[in-house]
């Protein structure tokens, strides 16, 4: 741990120097990146310096155990009884602090909710999820904007696309990708039978164009006219955008906004995610990785969570977490679930890191 503290201190001083570099100061994105890293390293360095102080205190106390003065040796014994357990606790805490963070965690996101199986009830469920997430965004201090909405025939929405911005948005929302299932008695059900409906959530980190290493020559761009829900608000301009990545054959498009500029941005995010997912799949296959990611793929069949209204129960199937507080969760209180998922992901990363050692 002390060797890692030395390496961490060197990295901290390097980043500190970069923040004084005129080339970095003049580049806003680079400056933000280094400033964010500087703050994160500072928190870690404070923790390591506290650990170093503790280790030095333990060494001094051990040296005093055989002191001829019985009061000194007794005091040293009492201090060790307090400090040795704290050493073990701190080492576990520092292990987690050293787990590599996902560089995408700090990014803003494009957040999609679509109705799945269940007809009108699925559309109503999309509306419920939208309200749940809206309250969670507000509680976290995130800002969000609805880019596209397609209303259902009996309330709710068939599809919603949001842009969510704030501090470490993707790091908290990435676990929401996948199929969400609801079990409840619909208002239209006269015999009181429980129905099951589904909605799909897809969370995409927003990349700046400079971060997306796709050659322009490898892209075919098509624009086309797009209509709104049910054929309403037909665009007289070609606002729809479709990107085709020629080397891989991956295609992504967007008609979610009336703005071609915004559609280009959304379509590019989707294309990048498709290319990145395909690359990750190849890497996992080549490495024969066995570790299962907690981050959903966004696939309709990738069932991640069930909301059971009759039992006031929410179950996250990835970590076998069951909470009997559905009423609070659908009111935006998602912190307990998300923190449990973050802990589970960190445990996986820690196991993977220790396996390499």
HELIX and SHEET records of a PDB file:
HELIX    1   1 UNK A    2  UNK A   18  1                                  17    
HELIX    2   2 UNK A   22  UNK A   25  1                                   4    
HELIX    3   3 UNK A   28  UNK A   63  1                                  36    
HELIX    4   4 UNK A   70  UNK A   97  1                                  28    
HELIX    5   5 UNK A  120  UNK A  140  1                                  21    
HELIX    6   6 UNK A  169  UNK A  173  1                                   5    
HELIX    7   7 UNK A  174  UNK A  176  5                                   3    
HELIX    8   8 UNK A  209  UNK A  211  5                                   3    
HELIX    9   9 UNK A  216  UNK A  218  5                                   3    
HELIX   10  10 UNK A  229  UNK A  231  5                                   3    
HELIX   11  11 UNK A  260  UNK A  287  1                                  28    
HELIX   12  12 UNK A  326  UNK A  329  1                                   4    
HELIX   13  13 UNK A  335  UNK A  356  1                                  22    
SHEET    1   A 8 UNK A 143  UNK A 151  0                                        
SHEET    2   A 8 UNK A 157  UNK A 165 -1                                        
SHEET    3   A 8 UNK A 109  UNK A 115 -1                                        
SHEET    4   A 8 UNK A 195  UNK A 205 -1                                        
SHEET    5   A 8 UNK A 178  UNK A 184 -1                                        
SHEET    6   A 8 UNK A 303  UNK A 308  1                                        
SHEET    7   A 8 UNK A 313  UNK A 316 -1                                        
SHEET    8   A 8 UNK A 321  UNK A 323 -1                                        
SHEET    1   B 3 UNK A 219  UNK A 224  0                                        
SHEET    2   B 3 UNK A 240  UNK A 245 -1                                        
SHEET    3   B 3 UNK A 250  UNK A 254 -1                                        
END                                                                             
